[in-house]
Amino acid sequence: MKNTMITTTYRLRYTSLFLLLTFLFTGLSNTAFAQTAETKLTPQGTTVTWGKVDGVEINGLVQGPSTAEAELQVACVFEYTEGDIFNPPALPANFNGMIHLDDALKGIITELRKSGKFTGHELETLLITPPKGTLSAKKLLLIGLGDRNKFTPEVMTSVGSVAMREALRLGVSNYSFASDLKDAGIDSPTALVASNVVLGAFDAYRTQTYLKEKKLSDHKPLTKIILLAGPAFYTTAGEGIKDAIAKLNAK
């Protein structure tokens, strides 16, 4: 009986010690994770000029598409599924630029998508003139990304081209671009996506410049593209953008 009590006492002490160490380790791990996550978040409003291509500035900005100042705001959406921008794996509302954009327009983006008036098929476009005071941009261009389950980063090259062509057609001198992939919960390669957007945009820009030289096009000169990124993805996106700039300037 005595040996049984001693064994039980040791087991209890061992269990208590194990639980205490587990609690302390978990607490320290969570603290370290929180600190790591914090250090990776770039402050809202941070901006930089990553470089220039053909005289056009390419800027990075930590901002949502509802508040970024530009003549034209471009935002991308997938084909509609119920609650897709609000429910996981979509980002939480405080980090989700598409939710803010939809809220600023009183839910019209969700209404258009849900009703099928804008399906979000790949490279489908829709131009919206927002009421004064709702968005910082004067115009909003939605570009469809197609079926989220079939998404590949290569799609963003074509999306970048469409955004540029529409910007030139509208005669704006600058535009802001938000891919909204992370907002939608897509685990996409951030640097590659950003690089593809820039490469696609300047493929289109150079084609229009060539046509202008042949007097077959007459577009207003573009001065700046603003590429939006969330606080956690800004630095990585910048790496892809700089890589694209180097490739374009080497041509």
C-alpha positions in Angstrom: 0.0 0.0 0.0 2.8 2.3 0.9 4.6 1.7 -2.3 1.5 2.3 -4.3 1.0 5.7 -2.5 4.6 6.7 -3.2 4.3 5.7 -6.9 1.1 7.7 -7.2 2.7 10.7 -5.5 5.6 10.6 -8.0 3.2 10.3 -10.9 1.2 13.3 -9.7 4.3 15.4 -9.2 5.7 14.3 -12.7 2.4 15.1 -14.3 2.2 18.5 -12.6 5.8 19.3 -13.6 5.1 18.2 -17.2 1.9 20.4 -17.4 3.8 23.3 -15.9 6.6 23.0 -18.4 4.2 22.6 -21.3 2.3 25.7 -20.2 5.5 27.7 -19.9 6.9 26.5 -23.2 3.6 27.2 -25.0 3.4 30.6 -23.5 6.9 31.5 -24.6 6.3 30.0 -28.1 3.1 32.0 -28.5 4.9 35.2 -27.4 7.8 34.6 -29.8 5.4 33.9 -32.6 3.5 37.1 -31.9 6.7 39.1 -31.8 7.8 37.5 -35.1 4.5 38.3 -36.7 4.6 41.8 -35.5 8.1 42.5 -36.8 6.9 41.2 -40.3 4.0 43.6 -40.5 4.8 46.7 -42.5 3.0 49.8 -41.1 -0.1 51.0 -43.0 0.7 53.8 -45.4 4.2 52.7 -46.0 5.2 53.6 -49.6 8.3 53.3 -51.8 9.2 53.7 -55.4 10.6 50.3 -56.4 11.9 51.7 -59.7 11.0 53.0 -63.1 10.3 51.3 -66.5 10.0 53.4 -69.6 9.7 56.5 -67.5 6.8 55.1 -65.5 7.2 55.0 -61.7 6.3 51.7 -60.0 5.3 52.3 -56.4 4.5 50.0 -53.5 1.9 51.0 -50.9 0.6 49.3 -47.8 -3.1 50.4 -48.2 -6.5 49.0 -49.0 -8.1 49.6 -52.4 -10.9 51.6 -50.8 -8.5 54.3 -49.5 -5.6 54.3 -52.0 -5.5 57.6 -53.9 -5.4 57.2 -57.7 -7.3 58.2 -60.8 -8.2 54.5 -61.3 -8.4 51.7 -58.8 -8.1 48.1 -60.1 -9.3 45.2 -57.9 -9.5 41.5 -58.8 -12.2 39.0 -57.8 -12.9 35.3 -58.4 -16.1 33.8 -59.6 -18.6 34.1 -56.8 -19.1 31.5 -54.1 -21.3 32.1 -51.1 -19.5 34.3 -48.4 -16.2 33.9 -50.2 -14.7 37.3 -49.2 -16.1 37.1 -45.6 -15.5 33.5 -44.5 -12.2 31.6 -43.9 -9.8 31.0 -45.6 -10.4 34.7 -46.5 -8.4 37.1 -44.4 -10.1 38.6 -41.3 -12.1 41.8 -41.9 -9.5 44.1 -40.4 -6.9 42.9 -42.9 -9.2 42.3 -45.8 -9.2 45.1 -48.4 -11.9 43.6 -50.5 -14.4 43.7 -47.6 -13.5 47.4 -47.0 -14.0 48.1 -50.7 -17.4 46.3 -50.7 -18.5 48.1 -47.5 -17.5 51.5 -48.9 -19.8 50.8 -51.9 -22.6 49.5 -49.6 -22.2 45.9 -50.7 -22.6 46.5 -54.4 -19.6 44.3 -55.3 -21.2 41.3 -53.5 -24.6 42.1 -55.0 -23.1 42.3 -58.6 -21.3 39.0 -58.1 -24.1 37.1 -56.3 -26.7 38.2 -58.9 -24.5 37.2 -61.8 -24.4 40.7 -63.2 -20.6 40.4 -62.9 -19.5 36.8 -62.9 -15.8 37.2 -62.3 -14.9 35.0 -65.2 -11.2 35.1 -66.1 -10.3 38.6 -67.5 -13.9 39.8 -67.4 -14.0 43.6 -66.6 -16.5 46.0 -65.1 -16.0 49.7 -64.7 -17.7 51.5 -61.8 -17.9 55.2 -61.1 -18.1 55.4 -57.3 -20.3 58.1 -55.7 -18.2 61.0 -54.5 -16.7 60.5 -51.1 -17.0 56.7 -51.1 -13.6 55.7 -52.5 -10.3 57.7 -52.8 -10.0 56.7 -56.5 -12.2 58.3 -59.1 -12.9 55.0 -61.0 -13.0 51.4 -60.0 -12.2 48.6 -62.4 -13.0 45.0 -61.5 -11.1 42.2 -63.2 -12.2 38.6 -63.0 -9.8 35.9 -62.0 -12.1 32.9 -62.9 -12.5 29.7 -60.8 -10.4 30.0 -57.6 -9.7 26.2 -57.7 -8.0 26.6 -61.1 -6.0 29.7 -60.3 -2.3 29.8 -61.3 0.1 32.7 -60.9 0.5 32.9 -64.7 -3.1 34.3 -64.9 -1.8 37.5 -63.3 0.4 38.3 -66.4 -2.8 38.6 -68.4 -4.5 40.5 -65.6 -1.7 43.0 -65.5 -2.0 43.5 -69.3 -5.8 44.0 -69.1 -5.3 46.5 -66.2 -2.8 48.5 -68.3 -4.8 48.5 -71.5 -8.0 49.7 -69.6 -6.0 52.4 -67.8 -4.6 53.7 -71.1 -8.0 53.5 -72.8 -9.5 55.6 -70.0 -6.8 58.2 -70.3 -5.6 58.1 -66.7 -2.1 59.2 -65.8 -1.9 56.8 -62.8 -3.6 53.7 -61.4 -3.6 51.6 -58.3 -3.7 47.8 -58.5 -4.8 45.3 -55.9 -4.7 41.6 -56.7 -6.8 40.7 -53.6 -5.6 37.1 -53.8 -4.5 37.0 -50.1 -7.8 38.7 -49.1 -9.6 35.8 -50.8 -7.6 33.3 -48.9 -5.5 32.0 -51.9 -2.1 30.7 -50.9 -0.4 32.3 -53.8 3.4 32.9 -54.3 3.4 36.6 -53.5 6.7 37.6 -55.3 5.8 35.7 -58.4 2.3 37.2 -58.6 3.6 40.7 -58.2 6.3 40.1 -60.8 3.8 38.7 -63.3 1.5 41.7 -62.8 4.3 44.1 -63.7 5.6 42.1 -66.6 2.1 41.8 -68.1 1.4 45.5 -67.6 4.5 46.6 -69.5 4.0 44.1 -72.3 0.7 45.9 -72.9 2.3 49.4 -72.4 5.1 48.7 -74.9 2.6 47.4 -77.4 0.5 50.6 -77.1 3.7 52.7 -77.3 4.7 50.9 -80.5 1.2 51.6 -82.0 1.5 55.2 -80.9 4.8 55.5 -82.8 3.0 54.2 -85.9 0.3 56.7 -85.3 -2.2 53.9 -84.7 -2.8 54.8 -81.0 -3.1 58.0 -79.1 -2.9 57.4 -75.3 -2.1 59.8 -72.5 1.3 59.2 -71.0 1.3 57.1 -67.9 3.3 58.5 -65.0 2.8 56.0 -62.1 1.5 52.5 -61.2 0.8 51.9 -57.5 0.9 48.3 -56.4 -1.0 47.6 -53.2 0.1 45.0 -50.7 -1.1 44.0 -47.2 1.2 44.6 -44.2 2.4 41.0 -44.1 3.2 40.8 -47.8 4.7 44.1 -48.7 8.4 43.2 -48.5 7.9 39.9 -50.4 5.8 41.6 -53.1 8.6 44.2 -53.4 11.1 41.5 -54.2 9.0 40.3 -57.1 8.4 43.8 -58.4 12.1 44.7 -58.4 12.9 41.5 -60.2 10.3 42.3 -62.9 11.7 45.9 -63.2 15.3 44.5 -63.7 14.1 42.1 -66.4 12.1 44.8 -68.2 14.9 47.4 -68.1 17.4 44.7 -69.5 15.3 44.4 -72.7 
